[in-house]
Amino acid sequence: MTHLSVEMLAADAIEPITSAGHAQLGIAVLAGIAVIVLLITKFKLHAFLSLIIGSLVLGAVAGAPLDKAIASFSTGLGTTVAGTGVLIALGAVLGRLLADSGGADQIVDTILAKAGRRAMPWAMVLIAGIVGLPIFFEVGIVLLIPVVLLVAKRGNFSLMRIGIPALAGLSVMHGLIPPHPGPLAAIDAVKANLGVTLALGVVVAVPTAIIAGPVFSRYAARWVDIQPPEKMVPERASDDLHRRPGFGITVATVLLPVVMMLAKALVDIVVDDPEHTVQRVFDVVGSPLIALLTAVLVAMFTLGRAAGFTRGRIATTVEKSLGPIAGVVLIVGAGGGFKQTLVDSGVGQMILDVSRGWHISALLLAWLIAVAIRLATGSATVATISAAGLVGPLAADMSTTHAALLVLAIGCGSLFFSHVNDAGFWLVKEYFGMSVGQTLKTWSVMETLISVVGIGCVLLLSLVL
């Protein structure tokens, strides 16, 4: 779910790295994806190397000069690591402080004491939905993964029973609810009403998250019955700790970046003037990088010092947190590189061109176009922006509610079947310690459920509104 700006997308569509025809581009996409899957599953090659080779194969089959294909991959990897990679690192530091200080133990023990085993998946989807409202998907994963892994381990749950509801809550927010970049871009392209879209988005999001989260997790846990990977599970605070942070201050520390980013989103909506001093201040304060960095610095005192840590021990904790996530950062970055190679090859534009001749309902057309671009490029935001740009003129004669439903239909399509060209796919795979096949059977199916259930709800609403 790597994010690209509208300007970057437009530039990619205008100046692709190859002028190959539609058939050749289609074959190139299939060849690139097939090579990645084959290298990982059959030859057991590391995903980082497989993604590099798959990107080069894609460029070669598409007829792109090798130097341009390499440049596209490098750009995508750099952009992804610069954005998501830094957030993963900061989140890892926050998670380690949370764990070593006993703060994570406090949260887990409190949750397990308050919610029964049957209610735990429902509690996770609710928490993820609230946390995921104002923040990017990748940031939400970084914040919630330590809690998901600890709850699964301490409560002796299948990881899928706890993890899938949390992922579903985050993903639904990312695809359907402003102020996430995809929905906001679609609202602007379609000229929909933000308030109406937000309200209808919640109506669609609730049943969708329930079905794709707690309900589907029952089946996912049977298909893939795994335990949290030991290298990713924060160890329980050592018994020699004389005290640990309280539940309230721990939760406040974890939610601090959420509150900061939510404040930015609210200011953007209320002020709506990029040159206004207040908005410029909150653009900085509420950026994911500053929000997470602030939370890490605060956690050193509210968690580390509260547990009696010396400065030296806090420094050691920070250092130990970075090693285990090095591989995750590289794999996620390579996934972003493969996605950028796809986009720069003109695959998204190819799908837009082919879809112009389709004659179906505007809502279903928008969903199908977003699905096709999502499958090809792996980016929910690229799929949303592309589909909204194509079907935007159709909203001219629509009512306010139907224009909002058009935005939601696009958002649902943008989440369809995440696979090997999506950085989010690799993020989930590595954090949960799954194979490619297991990730397809759980995460990818969950994303497809969100997309299908979501468009079903949108179509039903279109009949009554």
NULUMGU-932124 format. One line per 3 residues: number of its first residue (from 0); for each residue y, x, z of C-alpha. Coordinates in nm, 3 decimals, padded with zeros to 5 digits. Layout:
<pts>
NUM) Y X Z | ...
</pts>
This chain:
<pts>
0) 00.000 00.000 00.000 | 00.238 00.270 -00.094 | 00.600 00.160 -00.137
3) 00.814 00.225 -00.447 | 01.174 00.128 -00.505 | 01.273 -00.110 -00.783
6) 01.464 00.173 -00.951 | 01.158 00.400 -00.951 | 00.942 00.125 -01.095
9) 01.192 00.055 -01.370 | 01.212 00.422 -01.461 | 00.832 00.444 -01.479
12) 00.815 00.146 -01.713 | 01.079 00.288 -01.946 | 00.949 00.645 -01.967
15) 00.569 00.648 -01.931 | 00.395 00.985 -01.952 | 00.185 00.859 -02.243
18) 00.234 00.626 -02.539 | -00.132 00.523 -02.551 | -00.227 00.175 -02.666
21) -00.344 -00.100 -02.432 | -00.714 -00.048 -02.503 | -00.690 00.324 -02.439
24) -00.501 00.270 -02.113 | -00.761 00.018 -01.998 | -01.041 00.265 -02.069
27) -00.845 00.539 -01.890 | -00.810 00.327 -01.576 | -01.182 00.246 -01.571
30) -01.274 00.610 -01.635 | -01.049 00.742 -01.359 | -01.176 00.494 -01.100
33) -01.540 00.545 -01.207 | -01.510 00.924 -01.168 | -01.365 00.890 -00.817
36) -01.636 00.650 -00.702 | -01.913 00.859 -00.863 | -01.794 01.189 -00.716
39) -01.767 01.044 -00.365 | -02.082 00.831 -00.358 | -02.323 01.028 -00.579
42) -02.211 01.390 -00.542 | -02.067 01.356 -00.189 | -01.748 01.536 -00.291
45) -01.460 01.510 -00.045 | -01.230 01.218 -00.120 | -00.925 01.446 -00.146
48) -01.083 01.651 -00.425 | -01.231 01.344 -00.594 | -00.891 01.176 -00.614
51) -00.737 01.485 -00.773 | -01.011 01.505 -01.037 | -00.996 01.128 -01.101
54) -00.622 01.147 -01.158 | -00.663 01.426 -01.412 | -00.940 01.234 -01.591
57) -00.716 00.926 -01.604 | -00.431 01.124 -01.758 | -00.660 01.299 -02.007
60) -00.827 00.979 -02.129 | -00.486 00.809 -02.154 | -00.372 01.092 -02.380
63) -00.107 01.229 -02.145 | -00.020 01.602 -02.153 | -00.198 01.771 -01.864
66) 00.124 01.909 -01.718 | 00.277 01.562 -01.702 | -00.035 01.415 -01.541
69) -00.025 01.690 -01.280 | 00.346 01.628 -01.220 | 00.284 01.254 -01.171
72) 00.001 01.319 -00.925 | 00.209 01.574 -00.733 | 00.506 01.338 -00.718
75) 00.293 01.054 -00.586 | 00.122 01.277 -00.330 | 00.454 01.419 -00.214
78) 00.620 01.079 -00.189 | 00.330 00.933 00.006 | 00.300 01.225 00.247
81) 00.677 01.240 00.295 | 00.679 00.874 00.395 | 00.340 00.774 00.530
84) 00.226 01.123 00.630 | 00.513 01.184 00.871 | 00.463 00.839 01.022
87) 00.091 00.907 01.069 | 00.174 01.232 01.249 | 00.431 01.069 01.479
90) 00.194 00.781 01.545 | -00.082 01.027 01.632 | 00.144 01.196 01.887
93) 00.239 00.860 02.038 | -00.127 00.757 02.046 | -00.234 01.079 02.218
96) 00.039 01.045 02.481 | -00.069 00.685 02.527 | -00.430 00.792 02.578
99) -00.394 01.108 02.787 | -00.146 00.952 03.028 | -00.377 00.661 03.101
102) -00.135 00.416 02.940 | -00.389 00.311 02.677 | -00.645 00.260 02.953
105) -00.396 00.037 03.131 | -00.343 -00.176 02.818 | -00.714 -00.200 02.739
108) -00.815 -00.278 03.096 | -00.549 -00.548 03.121 | -00.643 -00.706 02.786
111) -01.014 -00.701 02.870 | -00.941 -00.856 03.209 | -00.721 -01.134 03.070
114) -00.907 -01.222 02.750 | -01.277 -01.304 02.737 | -01.510 -01.159 02.477
117) -01.484 -01.469 02.259 | -01.104 -01.460 02.263 | -01.065 -01.088 02.190
120) -01.060 -01.110 01.804 | -00.802 -01.389 01.829 | -00.592 -01.179 02.065
123) -00.603 -00.890 01.819 | -00.488 -01.096 01.518 | -00.203 -01.242 01.726
126) -00.089 -00.901 01.847 | -00.112 -00.756 01.494 | 00.081 -01.048 01.349
129) 00.365 -01.006 01.596 | 00.377 -00.627 01.566 | 00.345 -00.644 01.187
132) 00.633 -00.887 01.140 | 00.915 -00.633 01.105 | 00.730 -00.312 01.011
135) 00.549 -00.156 00.716 | 00.171 -00.192 00.699 | 00.109 00.180 00.745
138) 00.331 00.195 01.055 | 00.150 -00.104 01.204 | -00.186 00.065 01.154
141) -00.058 00.381 01.319 | 00.063 00.184 01.622 | -00.243 -00.040 01.661
144) -00.535 00.191 01.576 | -00.554 00.353 01.923 | -00.568 00.011 02.091
147) -00.823 -00.122 01.838 | -01.054 00.177 01.885 | -01.027 00.172 02.263
150) -01.085 -00.203 02.295 | -01.389 -00.176 02.068 | -01.533 00.113 02.267
153) -01.460 -00.008 02.621 | -01.561 -00.367 02.548 | -01.871 -00.257 02.353
156) -01.760 -00.454 02.045 | -01.853 -00.382 01.688 | -01.551 -00.204 01.541
159) -01.529 -00.464 01.264 | -01.511 -00.750 01.515 | -01.190 -00.604 01.658
162) -01.053 -00.407 01.363 | -01.069 -00.672 01.090 | -00.851 -00.927 01.282
165) -00.591 -00.657 01.348 | -00.589 -00.546 00.983 | -00.570 -00.907 00.862
168) -00.267 -00.981 01.081 | -00.086 -00.672 00.954 | -00.175 -00.726 00.587
171) -00.069 -01.091 00.580 | 00.270 -01.000 00.725 | 00.310 -00.719 00.471
174) 00.239 -00.935 00.168 | 00.397 -01.268 00.258 | 00.672 -01.241 00.516
177) 01.022 -01.097 00.471 | 01.176 -00.855 00.567 | 00.893 -00.654 00.411
180) 01.010 -00.488 00.086 | 00.774 -00.675 -00.148 | 00.866 -01.029 -00.041
183) 01.236 -00.939 -00.026 | 01.228 -00.800 -00.381 | 01.048 -01.112 -00.504
186) 01.296 -01.341 -00.331 | 01.579 -01.160 -00.505 | 01.410 -01.170 -00.849
189) 01.319 -01.537 -00.823 | 01.648 -01.632 -00.652 | 01.456 -01.808 -00.377
192) 01.595 -01.910 -00.039 | 01.501 -01.651 00.225 | 01.487 -01.897 00.514
195) 01.266 -02.145 00.327 | 01.040 -01.864 00.206 | 01.006 -01.729 00.559
198) 00.921 -02.073 00.699 | 00.665 -02.154 00.428 | 00.533 -01.799 00.454
201) 00.444 -01.858 00.819 | 00.271 -02.186 00.726 | 00.059 -01.999 00.471
204) 00.010 -01.688 00.686 | -00.139 -01.859 00.994 | -00.453 -02.014 00.838
207) -00.491 -01.718 00.604 | -00.489 -01.464 00.887 | -00.730 -01.676 01.092
210) -00.987 -01.706 00.811 | -00.958 -01.344 00.693 | -00.938 -01.213 01.050
213) -01.138 -01.359 01.342 | -01.358 -01.580 01.120 | -01.448 -01.318 00.858
216) -01.492 -01.047 01.123 | -01.812 -01.222 01.235 | -01.969 -01.153 00.896
219) -01.809 -00.810 00.853 | -01.959 -00.701 01.185 | -02.306 -00.797 01.056
222) -02.261 -00.622 00.721 | -02.115 -00.304 00.871 | -02.217 -00.262 01.234
225) -02.045 00.061 01.334 | -01.895 00.205 01.647 | -01.552 00.371 01.670
228) -01.565 00.730 01.534 | -01.566 00.970 01.826 | -01.312 01.207 01.669
231) -01.059 00.924 01.635 | -01.114 00.752 01.972 | -00.866 00.872 02.232
234) -01.058 00.994 02.535 | -01.016 00.806 02.861 | -00.763 00.969 03.087
237) -00.934 01.227 03.308 | -01.033 01.125 03.657 | -00.806 01.386 03.813
240) -00.498 01.177 03.728 | -00.347 01.052 04.050 | -00.153 00.778 03.876
243) -00.097 00.621 03.536 | 00.192 00.427 03.380 | 00.225 00.058 03.457
246) 00.129 -00.206 03.202 | 00.486 -00.325 03.149 | 00.642 00.014 03.079
249) 00.348 00.112 02.857 | 00.377 -00.200 02.641 | 00.756 -00.156 02.627
252) 00.713 00.202 02.502 | 00.464 00.098 02.232 | 00.687 -00.191 02.121
255) 01.006 00.017 02.121 | 00.979 00.116 01.751 | 00.893 -00.244 01.664
258) 01.204 -00.371 01.839 | 01.422 -00.107 01.672 | 01.292 -00.194 01.324
261) 01.319 -00.567 01.393 | 01.680 -00.518 01.500 | 01.751 -00.347 01.167
264) 01.589 -00.634 00.976 | 01.795 -00.895 01.164 | 02.119 -00.701 01.107
267) 02.037 -00.672 00.736 | 01.998 -01.049 00.715 | 02.299 -01.144 00.931
270) 02.551 -00.882 00.813 | 02.427 -00.840 00.454 | 02.687 -00.572 00.372
273) 02.550 -00.220 00.306 | 02.896 -00.070 00.368 | 02.946 -00.241 00.705
276) 02.944 00.006 00.995 | 02.702 -00.199 01.204 | 02.451 -00.227 00.923
279) 02.478 00.144 00.840 | 02.410 00.231 01.204 | 02.106 00.005 01.224
282) 01.979 00.134 00.887 | 01.941 00.469 01.063 | 01.831 00.344 01.406
285) 01.576 00.104 01.258 | 01.423 00.336 00.997 | 01.049 00.391 01.065
288) 01.097 00.767 01.105 | 01.374 00.740 01.366 | 01.206 00.448 01.543
291) 00.875 00.632 01.585 | 01.043 00.961 01.672 | 01.245 00.784 01.942
294) 00.929 00.622 02.078 | 00.755 00.960 02.095 | 01.046 01.118 02.286
297) 01.067 00.821 02.522 | 00.689 00.827 02.574 | 00.708 01.185 02.698
300) 00.893 01.048 02.999 | 00.768 00.691 03.043 | 00.404 00.789 02.985
303) 00.369 01.165 03.024 | 00.597 01.220 03.322 | 00.486 00.891 03.478
306) 00.131 01.029 03.481 | 00.249 01.347 03.647 | 00.233 01.568 03.337
309) 00.421 01.898 03.338 | 00.624 02.004 03.035 | 00.345 02.241 02.939
312) 00.083 01.968 02.946 | 00.300 01.736 02.737 | 00.342 02.014 02.480
315) -00.037 02.069 02.474 | -00.097 01.698 02.428 | 00.138 01.688 02.130
318) -00.031 01.992 01.974 | -00.382 01.849 02.013 | -00.282 01.519 01.853
321) -00.206 01.667 01.511 | -00.535 01.838 01.423 | -00.763 01.534 01.380
324) -00.527 01.356 01.138 | -00.478 01.643 00.890 | -00.760 01.519 00.665
327) -00.635 01.163 00.684 | -00.288 01.266 00.568 | -00.426 01.460 00.268
330) -00.657 01.180 00.157 | -00.388 00.915 00.189 | -00.149 01.142 -00.001
333) -00.403 01.194 -00.280 | -00.449 00.816 -00.302 | -00.075 00.790 -00.353
336) -00.096 01.058 -00.623 | -00.363 00.867 -00.813 | -00.158 00.548 -00.788
339) 00.150 00.724 -00.925 | -00.050 00.860 -01.218 | -00.154 00.504 -01.297
342) 00.202 00.375 -01.280 | 00.346 00.661 -01.485 | 00.080 00.614 -01.751
345) 00.227 00.271 -01.822 | -00.064 00.067 -01.688 | 00.158 -00.180 -01.504
348) 00.370 -00.240 -01.813 | 00.054 -00.284 -02.023 | -00.065 -00.566 -01.799
351) 00.277 -00.731 -01.810 | 00.272 -00.718 -02.192 | -00.077 -00.865 -02.221
354) -00.004 -01.146 -01.974 | 00.296 -01.279 -02.165 | 00.074 -01.494 -02.384
357) -00.094 -01.682 -02.098 | -00.019 -02.058 -02.071 | -00.098 -02.183 -01.720
360) 00.073 -02.309 -01.403 | 00.365 -02.085 -01.302 | 00.222 -02.039 -00.950
363) -00.123 -01.945 -01.078 | 00.025 -01.725 -01.352 | 00.232 -01.536 -01.096
366) -00.077 -01.485 -00.878 | -00.294 -01.364 -01.168 | -00.033 -01.118 -01.293
369) 00.013 -00.977 -00.943 | -00.367 -00.952 -00.907 | -00.402 -00.759 -01.233
372) -00.125 -00.513 -01.148 | -00.258 -00.471 -00.794 | -00.607 -00.388 -00.926
375) -00.465 -00.137 -01.174 | -00.200 00.039 -00.965 | -00.316 -00.013 -00.606
378) 00.036 -00.087 -00.485 | 00.117 -00.426 -00.337 | 00.489 -00.363 -00.370
381) 00.462 -00.257 -00.737 | 00.252 -00.568 -00.809 | 00.504 -00.792 -00.633
384) 00.809 -00.647 -00.807 | 00.644 -00.649 -01.153 | 00.512 -01.003 -01.129
387) 00.839 -01.135 -00.986 | 01.034 -00.978 -01.271 | 00.811 -01.147 -01.529
390) 00.794 -01.499 -01.382 | 01.143 -01.501 -01.228 | 01.298 -01.697 -01.517
393) 01.042 -01.975 -01.461 | 01.203 -02.050 -01.124 | 01.531 -02.157 -01.286
396) 01.424 -02.523 -01.302 | 01.222 -02.521 -00.980 | 01.315 -02.687 -00.650
399) 01.402 -02.468 -00.353 | 01.057 -02.514 -00.199 | 00.869 -02.440 -00.521
402) 01.076 -02.127 -00.582 | 00.973 -02.011 -00.235 | 00.609 -02.095 -00.313
405) 00.637 -01.885 -00.630 | 00.735 -01.586 -00.414 | 00.437 -01.650 -00.186
408) 00.199 -01.683 -00.482 | 00.311 -01.340 -00.601 | 00.267 -01.197 -00.251
411) -00.087 -01.335 -00.227 | -00.180 -01.181 -00.562 | -00.041 -00.845 -00.459
414) -00.303 -00.816 -00.181 | -00.612 -00.880 -00.394 | -00.910 -00.639 -00.356
417) -00.771 -00.310 -00.230 | -00.991 -00.027 -00.361 | -00.989 00.347 -00.430
420) -00.643 00.360 -00.590 | -00.474 00.217 -00.280 | -00.356 00.460 -00.013
423) -00.419 00.185 00.245 | -00.788 00.186 00.147 | -00.823 00.551 00.242
426) -00.615 00.508 00.556 | -00.851 00.238 00.686 | -01.161 00.426 00.571
429) -01.071 00.746 00.752 | -00.941 00.588 01.072 | -01.254 00.373 01.108
432) -01.493 00.644 00.995 | -01.652 00.433 00.719 | -01.807 00.525 00.386
435) -01.652 00.404 00.060 | -01.920 00.134 00.034 | -01.861 00.011 00.389
438) -01.486 00.001 00.331 | -01.536 -00.207 00.015 | -01.761 -00.453 00.202
441) -01.513 -00.501 00.486 | -01.151 -00.405 00.414 | -01.161 -00.484 00.040
444) -01.334 -00.820 00.094 | -01.085 -00.904 00.371 | -00.792 -00.833 00.139
447) -00.950 -01.051 -00.130 | -00.998 -01.333 00.122 | -00.631 -01.311 00.217
450) -00.533 -01.333 -00.149 | -00.762 -01.624 -00.237 | -00.706 -01.828 00.079
453) -00.334 -01.763 00.052 | -00.301 -01.888 -00.305 | -00.515 -02.189 -00.211
456) -00.268 -02.277 00.065 | 00.025 -02.223 -00.172 | -00.124 -02.456 -00.435
459) -00.195 -02.722 -00.172 | 00.163 -02.703 -00.045 | 00.289 -02.738 -00.403
462) 00.113 -03.075 -00.425 | 00.282 -03.220 -00.116 | 00.629 -03.060 -00.124
</pts>
